[in-house]
Amino acid sequence: MQEVVVQTIQHKIANYTEKDFFKEASQYFIQKEFDSTLVFTTKQLNLPSSNMVTDYCHYYRGVSFQLKELYDEAEKEFLQVSKKFEFYLLIKVVLGEIAIEQRAFQKAIAYFQKVEQSNYQHLPFIDIHSIHHNIGTSFLHLEMYDKAETYLIKSKDAHELQRDTVRLVSSYSDIANLYYLQYKDDLAIPYFKKAHKLAQKISDYELKSKAAFNLAIVEENRKDFSKALKYRKEYEQWHDSLINENKVWETAQRQKQLAIKEKQKQVVILEAINKVGIAQRNGFIFSSIVLLILLGTGTYFYREKVKANKTIAAQKEALNELNATKDYLFSVVSHDLRSPVNALRKQHKQLKAEIEKQAYENLDKTIATATTISEGMYGLLNNILHWSLEQSKQLLFLPKVMRLQPTIEHVIFDFKEFASTKNISLQTNLDEEITANFDRESLKVVLRNLLDNAIKYTPKYGNIQINLSSTATEACIEIKDSGIGFSSDQIIKINQLTTITMEKIDRSKGVGLGLLLCVTLIRKNKGNFSIENNFDKGSTIKIILPKT
């Protein structure tokens, strides 16, 4: 709550003389005891009240529901406030913020622009620069990039004049994402770097981690893996700090709740003592009723305890199975890493020997081999990272309905140079209008794995075709290559895969962590993943995604 709002409310209740529930509701609202606020405003609204009191009650209830993240109820309360309410424009701002939380961006823009077009200049509780930023981010979500740029730049300029470091980090990050989504890397990257540099000066761990994460993604896409790893480590450091901070807050909340429960228990005990005294005075019948109630309560809690123990035992068994799978997977990965690491060591020794002998004609071949081995190791480690994040529920997953063609083109662009080294033709047939409901980053991980495998196992002068088609309810991405294809056993294993378990990871006959990760992420997107061999040569991989 803004200070000017609190001061206004305090002035109102200081001069309020009516004997009803409005004064108590106002005091609880100022103290941020929103449950009590809702109770007393309900009582007040059941009484005849002035328009001023009614408006304040609906405002108190709207703010209380908003802070409890009950956005539908909050919106209903705010819409009942009359236009004569002195904080009416502030309510429009809050309704816009609620619409953003509900991802109703068109509605949010409408609310914010009403405030923008009003006579707000004399109102101290209206922050027009934040409103411009919210309008810009709403247009960004709607992929209306020109309008988004206008508002975000306007907000950024204002925050620079105010030297508001925290808001500048958000402004720079949003502008960077605006340009990056349009593949304007030369404009996006300087803003990503500005956001990262400013983030070092603030204490907001969430903004710090986002700034580092954005640069890690940028450097990964630019193939500068050393910088990407540096930013990834920084992101993990701030992310861990954010988790620890949240844990401290959660612990404090739990302790507060336990203290409240303890007081409630004491009240219950005192009431029970009083009831026992009444029961003794009223005789044997009432005592029998109390005993029956206690017996029923004990039986209920005993059954709940048995049920809880069964749940814990089942969770423990599932956790043991998951840990066994994880340990086995890491043993497989360590085995798979041993050979390329040894090969890379030998390549470095060979490189050193050739330099000492001045056998420069072999350097290109040796360096190329070492680079290929390094990239293979990086791909394996990247797959392990994504799998571990997905398994621990830490993978950022934000599915929404959007066009598929820009995401596919983005990934293909990263692999054009790799394909050209083998003279492999990358052909596309992508309908720009086809949309699907998916998470952009997880789909990129899947496409990178599939294109990397397709290029790796397709001989020189081969071709890879990427097609995009759709039906009324589904979109289909098809990757067809002229490579070596799959064995029938591998195809059966992949097409029947539902989860990653020990039985499905086999060093000699397995299908590889990359493909297992692909299947897992596509299933997480509520899609289907299938593989079939072509009649002539190579294979075709199909990814089916829902449209809604």
C-alpha positions, 0 to 999 in steps of 0.5 A: 500500500502507498503511504499517501493511501494509508495517511488518507485512511488514517485521517478518515477514521480519525474523524469517523464517529459512526458506531459500525464496523468501518473503523475496525475494518480500516484499522485491520487494513492498515495493519495488513491483517487482511482476513480480519479486514474481509470479516469486518467489511462483510459486516459493514456492507450488510448495514446501510452505509454512505457511498464513501464507506461502501467504496472504501469497503470494496477497495479494502476487499479488492486489495485483500483478495489481490494480495492473497492472489485471488484475482477474480474476487479482487477484480469483482470488488474493484469493479464495484467502486464508484467513479467518485472514489478518490483513488479511482485511477489507482484502482484502474492501475491495480486492475491492469496489474491483475490482468497481467497476472491473468495474462489478459494483456489486451485488457491490461493495456485498456486499463493502463491507457485509461489512466494514461489518457486521464488528468493524473499529473496532480495525483501523487499515487500514480507512477506513470513511468511504471504504467508505461513499462507495464503497457510495453511488456503487455505489447511485448507478450502480444508480439506487437513489437513496435508499440512495445518498443515505444513504451519500453524506451519511454519508461527506460528514459524516465528511469534513467533520469530518476536513477532507479537502478532496480527498475532500470534492470527490468527495463533493460532486460525487457528491451533486450528481450524485445530485440532478441525475439526479433533476432536483432542481436546487435541491439539486444546484446548491449541491453542484456549486458547493461542489465547484467552490469546494473544487477551487480549493484542491487540486492534483488537475487531474482533480477540478478539471476535473470540477468545472468541467465539471459546472458548465458542463453545469448552466449550459448546461442553464439557458441561462446561456451566459456562465457556461457558457462561463466554466466550459467555458474553466476545464474546458479549462484544467485538462484541458490541465494534466492532459494535460500532467501525464500526458505528463510522467509518460509521458515519465518512464516511457518513459525508465525503460523505455529505461534498462532496455532499454539495460541489457538490451542490454548484458547481451545484448551480453556474452552474445553476446561469450561465445557468440562465444568458445565458438563459436570454440573449438567450430569452424566448424559452430557459427559457421555456426549463429550466422551463420544466426541473425544472417541470419534476425534481420536478415531479420526486422527488415528485413521489420518495418521495411518493414511499419512504413514502409507503415503510417506511409505509410498513416497519413500519407495518412489524416491528410492527408485528415482535415486537408483535411476539417477545413480545409474544414469550418472554411472552411464554418463561418466562411462560415456565421458571417459572415452571423449575426454581421453581422446581429447587428451590425446589430441592435445598431446598430438597438437603439442607434438605437431607444433614442436615439429612445426608440422603445420599442415596437420594442425587444421585436422587435429584442431577440427577433431578436438573441436568436434570432441569438445562439442560432443562433450558439451552437448552431453553435459547440456542434456544432463543439465536439462534432464536434472532440472526437469527431474528436480522441477526447477526447469522454467516451463512457460507454455503458451500459444505462439507461432512455431516458425520463428522458433524453428528458424532460430534453431536451424540458423545455429546449425547452418554452419555445422551442416555446411562443413559436411555439404549437407543441404538443410531444406525447410517447408514452414508455414508462418501461420501455424501455431501451437501451445508449447514452451519455447525453451524446451522445444529449442532443446529438443530441436537442437538435439534432433538436428545435431543427431541428424547432421552427425549421422548423415553422410556428406552431400546428404540432405535434411528436410524440416517440414511444418504442417497442421490439422484442426487441433494439432501441429506437426514438426517433421525432421527427415534425413538421409542418414543411417536411420535407426534399428527396429529395436531402437524405434520400438524402445523410443516410441514406447518410452514414457519415463526414464528408468534403469531398464531403459538406459543400456550402454550397449543397446540404449537410445542415448540421453539426448533422445530420452530427454527429447521424449521427456520434454515433448511429453511435458508439452503434452505432445507426442514423439515418434520415429520411423525409418524411410523406405529408401534411407534415413529416418523421419522424426515427428513431433506432434504438439497441441494447438491449445 
